[in-house]
Amino acid sequence: MSKDENSNVIIQWFNTVNKGDMLLLDKLAGELFTADFFEHDPRMPDFEPGPAGVKRFIHQVLKENTGVHVTVHDIFACEHKTAYRFTVSMTEAESGKPVTLQLLAITRFVDGQIAEEWQLGVPGNW
């Protein structure tokens, strides 16, 4: 796939996250992530590989938080990798506390699907 197509995969995923449509997110997890997708995030050492791990993670985020919204600030792509800077804003459902995370990620694509992601994030705004 082209650099633009890879960037569009990232945008499509986050636009769907913003809608909170769990059925569509589950469907897209199977389409957009490889069967052996691996998350390299030191905050999530037990992340289950593949679309099942993506589904489990997004279900947990949307269950434990309300008003989840992702804003992609920058996205840069080369042949098989895409890097992006983004913010996730939400409210913890249990405490009502607003949470904002600023994150950087690099994804590696194989045949139009996300095969790996390296991600780091910290609380706060850009």
Summary of the structure (lengths in Angstrom):
residues: 126
radius of gyration: 13.9
end to end distance: 30.6
largest distance: 42.9
contacts: 355
relative contact order: 0.21
helix: 34%
strand: 45%
